Amino acid sequence: MPLKTLLLNPPSFENFDGGASSRWPATREIESYWYPVWLAYPAGLLEGSRLLDANPHHVSADETIKICKDYEFLVLFTSTVGWEGDQRLAEAIKAANPAMKICFVGPPVTTSPDKALNECSALDFICRREFDYSVVEFAQGKPLNEILGISYKLDGPPRRIVHNPDRPQIEDLDAMPWATKIYKRDMDVTRYNVPFLLHPYIALYSTRGCPAQCTFCLWPQTLSGHAWRKRSTDDVAAELKWAKENFPEVKEFFFDDDTFNIQKVRTIELCSKLKPLGLTWSCTSRVTTEYETLKAMKEAGCRLLIVGFESGDPQILKNIKKGATVERARQFAKDCHSLGLTIHADFILGLPGETKESIRNTINFAKSLDCETIQVSIAHAYPGTEFYDFAKANGYITNERMEDGGGHQMAHIEYPGLPVDYVMEMVHRFYDEYYFRPKAAFRVVWKAMMNRDLPRLYVEAKAFLKLRAQRNKAVKATRAQRANPTTPAKAGA
């Protein structure tokens, strides 16, 4: 038997969606959680294991420490924003169960393994990049010096940190267990809510990696890699068939791939096998997807696409190596509208080269696309990304923590002539100008009525307005501090 293993997406800030499949770890404007898909694979490979996703299931730090007393090996998925709290939690777990072996996985330990091992005394080792088989091999008794893709401390003399050779990326994805079977075993799917997806929903992967070169994107540069690898369409369809039968309450399945439909032939082939299942499903998409592919997706049950438009300014798109144009984005949106596909459009303010004019271009661009829902994020330069290297080299990073003390994203990149408080203010103005248009407001309310989802809409609107007020307060505090640098800044501002 392998070591009794707990795979943990740890408790953190309230409503914090911090690891596993959350691309940008943060406390959400509206309470919502993505599935810990990455942790599900080793959980499925290890007999006697458990996957604990603490925040959605409202499991506290004290409860987590108590649960850990019954396990021999802990695999904790950490995030840049949650690192300090995760470190304290690991040290408390080690104090309560000194015999437990502890491993951290995730972007921050991949990009800074020495920092992680030096700062957290509770760590026995860390896994860099894809960690599935590395943690399984350790649980099965393989010595640390024989496990690829890990870093660990070696007591001296002299004491030093050892970095084993990198582990090759997994190519045979069909050999991996089905994440949905771990959800059935260990999780309550009704705890997972994303405002623009039907509830309850289930997320899974059909591919790994993304060949796109977007400079800001965390996952391909730190975890999943740029090499695009795919499951067979038969394996994906078989998992969806099983999941439909075993989760009758689920209203929507979501393909949370970095880039689900990047290959036309494969997407159309998969759609031909999903169509007979009669599913409602959604996925990520790039604007380069052609009409024929979108049509096949719609006919196979696709309802919604999450699309990273990022910016409506042509120069910004070039700066971030998006590999797409404003004109192509317009045609893509037009194709989706004509097919009846819903778009959740993602935009980012504060990317390299951002100016007040380019922000205005993006707001106007978003309104012209008229997608069903939008998300406006603040550009975050995560360590390990090309964007981080650019911002660091030019002295644009004003706050390495990137959050307000409660896990909420705060602007931490400041360009000449573009103060951080202005970017924060424009995030709010973006939402206001978009959703307070009569057409957009009516569409949101009408959809909630049709789906009998008005109580959910009320809760989400209330939560968003509360956070909006908190952020406005922070913006005012930042401006006051800028105007009078001798005034002490208030906590959380």
Secondary structure, DSSP 8 states (H G I E B T S, - for coil): ----EEEEE---STTEE-STT-SS-EE-SS------HHHHHHHHHSTT-EEEETTTTT--HHHHHHHHTT-SEEEEE--TTTHHHHHHHHHHHHHH-TT-EEEEESHHHHH-HHHHHHH-TT-SEEE-S--HHHHHHHHTT--GGG-TTEEEEE--SS-EEEE---------GGGS--HHHHHHHH--GGG---TTS-SSEEEE-SEE------TT-HHHHHTS-S--EE--HHHHHHHHHHHHHH-TT--EEEE--SSTTSSHHHHHHHHHHHGGGT--EEEEE-TT--HHHHHHHHHTTEEEEEEEEE-S-HHHHHHTT----HHHHHHHHHHHHHHT-EEEEEEEES-TT--HHHHHHHHHHHHHHT-SEEEEEE----TTSHHHHHHHHTT-BS-TT-B-SSS-B---B-BTTB-HHHHHHHHHHHHHHHHTSHHHHHHHHHHHHHTT-HHHHHHHHHHHHHHHHHHHHHHHHHHHHHH-TTS---TT-
